[in-house]
Amino acid sequence: MPVPGAPRPARIATAAFLAALTIAVSAAAAKDPEPIDLPGLLARIGERVEAYYARAQSILCIETVRLQPMDYNFTSADHVRRLVYELRVSWDPSTDGSVPEANVTRQLISVDGRPPKPKDEPGCLDPKPVALDPLSFLLPHHQSEYKFTYKGTGRSGDRAAVLIDYAPAGSPPPEIKWNDTCVSINLPTRTTGRLWIDVASGNVLRIDEKVTGPYDIEVPKSQQRKGANAWLTLDRADSTIRYKTVVFTDPEEVVMLPESMEMMSVIRGSGAPRLRIRQDYTSYQRFVTGGRIVQE
């Protein structure tokens, strides 16, 4: 999560179309979850995420980002920064035999309702033009870096869901990177999440993630502004991503794609101590290409 000046965080995300699975749940499972073939399920999810990334390169959408500083009572400030992007997922095949990474790419369209100026892109809190897709951790070559736990069943909206918790395996060290007056904070051992997967279809309905504090971060003297705090303290950072089905026609296709993401962070001593970020994904377009031989 990037944080400015005396930092502030931002987090971006998009979605994946995950595995089909069938799970039988007995009446007793509500209290004592039945065992499932978790390794088999994760392998299937990895295959479907790969298929999604290969497919999503021909899908574009509009991403609207709202950054809302909050006061001590968590009431929104008067000004809300509003950014609009054209967004897609890129997953270019490698030429050296290595596994490609899935990236989110953005083209800024407007800032607060006007065309962007050079100084607008990118701000410290703004999404990066190119960023690693957060669901890439479900790809087969990344799954060993996490531990997954089946947590039974629940409901997301009107859908029955299978719950899978995840957390980093081992004890990866924190990553604190400064760039001018912005800092990027990554605390793997304090980050946990939950996948909500549709029982009927296997689609991801929701992803919850949280970073727990407090965690103190020393501000380098070269980055300290006059009168600013020498320390930042991350108290919390919570996010929720929700998905919806998008129907395309000619030819017909149904794809599970991101609907929205919300994040709330509290970082004492930063330029935006309490920040709410809301991202909405709309106006999906699919491009279907074809070819033919033309004879002279």
Buried (B, 14 or more C-beta within 10 A) or exposed (E): BBBBBBBBBBBBBBBBBBBEBEBEBEEEEEEEBEEBEEEEBBBBBBBBBBBBBBBBBEBBBBBBBBBBBBEEEEEEBEEEBBBBBBBBBBBEEEEEEEEBBBBBBBBBBBBEEEEBEEEBBBBBBBBBBEBEBBBBBBBBEBBEEBEBEBEBBBEBEEBBBBBBBBBBEEEEEEEBEBEEBBBBBBBBBBBBBBBBBBBEBBBBBBBBBBBBBEBEBEBEEEBBEEEBEEEBBBBBBBBBBBBBEBEBEEEEEEBBBBBBBBBBBBBBBBBBBBBBBBBBBEEBEBEEEEEEEEEE
